[in-house]
Amino acid sequence: MSLTRADLERNRIRQELALTPLGPHLLSEAELEESLWQILDAREADEDCWVFGYGSLVWNPLFPFEEKRVVTTHGYHRSFCLWSRINRGTPDRPGLVLGLDRGGRCRGIAYRIAADHAENELRLVWRREMMTGAYIPRWVQVSDGETKFRAITFTINRAGAAYAGRLPPETIIERLTTCHGRMGPGLDYLLHTAEALRAHGIEDRHLQQLCDRAHAIKARG
């Protein structure tokens, strides 16, 4: 099942996660709001907000935007470093999803949200990304090759219980091809992300190698 905007507006993620083993670990509404305003308070008055997507936000952003650009940020790289115990796996068989981990660089998509819609739209993004505190939201510098500007993104919380660290490709592909959660199999997440990046002209050799391995495993039956 795909995540929808209505799910975020109705706060369905919180309602469903509250009934799982992750329930006791959810951030409170007050903690979510505090986290959101720590980011919003760092912007200029009436400033449009850019959001940098590197995973599912590339193919399923769920918020209206004024424009989007292919950009690069330095100091972080895209990595399957986050255990997913509900959406793409189970508590007994955690799957994996992407996070931004320290080091290297990452190309992705920056979306510009109009200033007068930023608070409401970002509140929905927080409901999507920040329920368990697995990420740390922060402003990062991005560049489209001609212009540099700031964007909000979600970096991995290395101190969080869901941080998987640097895993070997064999472990990553095994989890992606065998784990399934309420949002579907991990393999779908990989393929959707790789396809969306390619559609934007973004080459990610690591993700492509994982896709090639997954197709080879499927071909062998």
Secondary structure as GFF3:
##gff-version 3
##sequence-region A 1 221
A	DSSP	alpha_helix	5	9	.	.	.	ID=ss1
A	DSSP	alpha_helix	12	17	.	.	.	ID=ss2
A	DSSP	three_ten_helix	23	25	.	.	.	ID=ss3
A	DSSP	alpha_helix	29	40	.	.	.	ID=ss4
A	DSSP	beta_strand	49	53	.	.	.	ID=ss5
A	DSSP	alpha_helix	56	59	.	.	.	ID=ss6
A	DSSP	beta_strand	67	84	.	.	.	ID=ss7
A	DSSP	beta_strand	95	113	.	.	.	ID=ss8
A	DSSP	alpha_helix	115	129	.	.	.	ID=ss9
A	DSSP	beta_strand	135	143	.	.	.	ID=ss10
A	DSSP	beta_strand	148	156	.	.	.	ID=ss11
A	DSSP	alpha_helix	169	178	.	.	.	ID=ss12
A	DSSP	beta_strand	180	181	.	.	.	ID=ss13
A	DSSP	beta_strand	184	185	.	.	.	ID=ss14
A	DSSP	alpha_helix	186	199	.	.	.	ID=ss15
A	DSSP	alpha_helix	205	220	.	.	.	ID=ss16
###
